């Protein structure tokens, strides 16, 4: 997608920037709930909300829509839970259009499609905001389980145990004890290494499923997981009920 096709809308951007997701006089506002549920700091939650607003703006001005990062998508998901705020204020009064979020159909082709959309989103981000997308928001990846790596780092303990075994070989009794300890240690290490590998494999499998579209999302009008337009008012009776499943 050519970045010059992105049509800027300063009035829309000012409305989005001026919109607060935190309700006035709320003792537990949106930003605090977001930070608590995602285990983020207050500052990080505020930064994620700011990037979410930029994403929404890109959704509205980009011909092919936009695709959120994992962090931005978490903000979007929570905003959708605040149905009155989202459908009765944010969409009609700020965006002046409906912005739907649908689950992806999944599969390899969906993964490629979302990756292309995401690349276009980053390209448009740079063109529109004249800056690089913050890496901690836009390049976030689900951390892999470190169990397997952790135990690989401790392979150096095996040579140490072997040296101790050799040093104790002068005494049959000591050698026997050390051999038993060495065998038990190695067996324990092997079991934990295998378990760690299984856990890591499962985590990576879940992550791959997400990247293949199970958790992918975007905002585009072309049969994607999110569409922007005015369909909600006509198809759902004005409440936005049909398109906000996440």
C-alpha positions in Angstrom: 0.0 0.0 0.0 1.3 3.4 -0.9 1.7 5.7 2.1 0.8 8.7 -0.1 -2.7 7.2 -0.3 -3.2 7.7 3.4 -5.6 10.7 3.9 -4.9 12.7 7.0 -7.7 14.2 9.0 -6.6 16.7 11.5 -10.1 17.2 13.0 -10.5 13.5 13.6 -7.0 13.2 15.2 -7.8 16.1 17.5 -11.1 14.4 18.6 -9.3 11.1 19.2 -6.5 12.8 21.2 -9.0 14.7 23.3 -11.1 11.6 24.1 -10.4 10.1 27.6 -11.1 6.4 28.2 -11.2 7.2 31.9 -14.6 8.1 33.1 -14.8 11.3 35.2 -14.9 10.6 39.0 -14.4 6.9 38.5 -12.5 5.4 41.4 -11.2 2.5 39.3 -11.0 4.0 35.7 -10.2 2.3 32.5 -6.4 2.9 32.6 -6.1 1.4 36.1 -8.2 -1.6 35.2 -6.1 -2.1 32.1 -2.8 -1.9 34.1 -4.1 -4.3 36.8 -5.4 -7.0 34.4 -2.4 -6.9 32.2 0.1 -6.5 35.0 1.4 -3.3 33.5 2.7 -0.2 35.3 0.5 2.9 35.2 2.9 4.7 32.9 3.0 1.7 30.5 -0.8 1.5 30.4 -1.0 5.2 29.6 1.5 4.8 26.8 -0.4 1.8 25.4 -3.6 3.8 25.4 -1.8 6.6 23.5 -0.6 4.1 20.9 -4.1 2.6 20.7 -5.4 6.0 19.7 -2.9 6.3 17.0 -3.9 2.8 15.8 -7.6 3.8 15.7 -6.7 7.0 13.7 -4.8 4.8 11.2 -7.8 2.5 10.9 -9.9 5.5 9.9 -7.6 7.2 7.4 -5.9 4.3 5.8 -7.6 2.8 2.7 -6.7 -0.7 3.7 -7.2 -0.2 7.4 -4.6 -1.1 10.0 -3.4 -4.0 12.1 -2.6 -3.6 15.9 0.3 -5.0 17.8 -0.4 -7.4 20.6 -0.2 -4.6 23.2 -2.5 -2.3 21.2 -4.9 -5.1 20.7 -5.2 -5.7 24.4 -6.2 -2.1 24.9 -8.8 -2.4 22.1 -10.2 -5.6 23.6 -10.8 -3.9 26.9 -12.3 -0.8 25.3 -14.8 -3.0 23.6 -15.9 -4.3 27.0 -16.9 -0.8 27.9 -19.7 -1.1 25.4 -21.5 2.2 26.2 -18.3 4.2 26.0 -17.2 2.5 22.8 -20.5 2.2 20.8 -22.5 5.2 22.1 -19.7 7.8 22.5 -16.4 6.9 20.9 -17.6 5.5 17.6 -20.5 7.9 16.8 -19.2 11.1 18.3 -15.4 10.8 18.0 -14.8 8.5 15.0 -18.2 9.2 13.4 -18.2 5.7 12.1 -18.4 2.1 13.5 -15.2 0.3 14.1 -15.8 -3.5 14.5 -13.5 -6.2 15.9 -14.1 -9.8 14.6 -11.9 -12.9 15.3 -9.8 -14.0 12.4 -10.6 -17.3 10.6 -7.1 -18.6 11.2 -4.8 -20.6 8.9 -1.6 -19.9 7.1 -3.1 -17.6 4.5 -4.6 -15.5 7.3 -1.2 -15.3 9.0 0.5 -14.0 5.8 -2.3 -11.5 5.3 -2.1 -10.1 8.8 1.7 -9.9 8.6 1.4 -7.9 5.4 -1.3 -5.6 7.0 0.9 -5.1 10.1 3.9 -4.2 7.9 1.7 -1.6 6.1 0.5 -0.3 9.4 4.0 0.4 10.6 4.8 2.0 7.3 1.8 4.3 7.5 2.6 5.0 11.2 6.0 6.4 10.2 4.6 8.4 7.4 1.7 9.9 9.4 3.4 10.5 12.7 6.9 11.1 11.4 8.5 8.8 14.0 9.3 5.2 14.7 6.6 3.1 16.4 7.7 2.6 20.0 9.3 -0.9 20.1 8.0 -1.8 23.5 4.4 -1.3 22.2 4.6 -2.3 18.5 7.3 -5.0 18.6 6.1 -6.8 21.7 6.2 -10.6 21.5 4.9 -13.1 24.0 8.0 -14.3 25.9 9.0 -17.9 25.4 9.4 -20.2 28.3 13.0 -20.1 29.4 13.1 -23.5 31.2 14.9 -25.3 28.4 17.5 -22.5 27.9 18.0 -22.3 31.7 18.9 -26.0 32.0 21.1 -25.9 28.9 23.2 -23.2 30.7 23.7 -25.6 33.5 25.3 -28.3 31.4 28.6 -27.1 32.8 27.8 -28.8 36.1 28.1 -32.2 34.5 31.8 -32.0 33.9 32.3 -30.8 37.4 30.5 -33.8 38.7 32.6 -36.0 36.5 35.8 -34.5 37.9 34.6 -35.1 41.4 33.9 -38.7 40.5 37.4 -39.2 39.2 38.9 -37.6 42.2 37.1 -40.0 44.4 38.0 -43.1 42.4 40.9 -43.8 44.9 38.4 -45.2 47.3 35.8 -47.8 46.1 33.4 -46.7 48.8 33.7 -43.0 47.9 33.6 -43.8 44.2 30.4 -45.7 44.7 28.7 -42.9 46.5 29.9 -40.3 44.0 28.7 -42.5 41.1 25.3 -42.8 42.7 25.1 -39.0 43.3 26.2 -38.4 39.7 23.6 -40.8 38.2 20.8 -39.3 40.3 21.9 -35.8 39.4 22.1 -36.6 35.7 18.7 -38.4 35.8 17.1 -35.4 37.5 18.7 -33.0 35.0 17.4 -35.1 32.1 13.8 -35.2 33.4 13.7 -31.5 34.1 15.2 -30.8 30.7 12.6 -32.9 29.0 9.8 -31.2 30.9 11.1 -27.8 30.1 11.3 -28.7 26.5 7.6 -29.9 26.5 6.5 -26.6 28.2 8.5 -24.5 25.7 7.1 -26.5 22.8 3.5 -25.9 24.0 4.1 -22.2 24.5 5.6 -21.8 21.1 2.7 -23.8 19.6 0.2 -21.5 21.3 2.1 -18.5 20.0 2.2 -19.9 16.5 -1.6 -20.4 16.6 -2.0 -16.7 17.6 0.2 -15.6 14.8 -1.7 -17.8 12.4 -4.8 -15.8 13.0 -6.5 -17.2 16.1 -5.9 -14.0 17.9 -5.1 -11.7 15.0 -7.1 -8.6 14.3 -7.2 -5.5 12.1 -9.5 -2.8 11.0 -10.3 -3.0 7.4 -13.4 -3.0 5.2 -12.3 -6.0 3.1 -13.5 -9.1 4.9 -10.9 -9.0 7.7 -11.2 -9.4 11.4 -12.3 -5.8 11.8 -14.3 -3.6 9.5 -14.9 0.1 9.6 -18.0 1.7 8.2 -21.6 2.4 9.1 -23.0 -1.1 9.1 -23.6 -1.4 12.8 -26.5 1.0 12.9 -28.4 -0.8 10.2 -27.6 -4.4 11.1 -27.7 -4.3 14.9 -30.4 -1.8 15.6 -27.9 0.9 16.5 -26.2 -0.8 19.4 -23.1 -2.3 17.8 -24.0 -5.7 19.1 -23.1 -7.8 16.1 -19.5 -6.9 15.4 -17.8 -6.6 18.7 -17.0 -10.2 19.5 -13.3 -10.6 20.4 
